[in-house]
Amino acid sequence: MTQVSRRDVAVALGASTIVLANSAHARDGVGQVATLSPINQMDIILTDPSDGRTIKVRLFAPPPRQRGKRGFIVFSHGANSSGELYDAILAPLAASGFVIAAATHVDSETNPNRALFNQAKVMETRLRDLQILGEMRSDLARR
């Protein structure tokens, strides 16, 4: 039996999403071809009020008239990865109407404070990052 890693699945999803994004068209669920909308993308820094730790967040949003049409997604990257590495997957989701917040957690190889956190603290801060993004979804969706 062939084993498939999470990374293999992510690469396959990313490749299929890139194909979708590059075609600039998607089926709307009833067979009609719909053009994907341009998105707004920005990096912001949030502060965890409980400990002052900063959280880098990449926000993806469709144009204001479509913003939140489909909902709000809080995205959490894989271990040692970064929210910045998933643009090819997240941008087309935003173009279809989702607002997405992708945090870069403390275990990310791109986080300059990575060495300050042991494994137990990494899990604690990941959960806290997701909680903060969920609590701020209304504010983030308006940016």
ABEGO torsion letter per residue (X at the ends): XBBBBAAAAAAAAAAAAAAAAAAGBBBAGAGBBBBBBBBBBBBBBBBBAAAGBBBBBBBBBBBAAABGAAEBBBBBBBBGBBAAAAAAAAAAAAAAGBBBBBBBBAABAABAAAAABBAAAAAAAAAAAAAAAAAAAAAAAAX
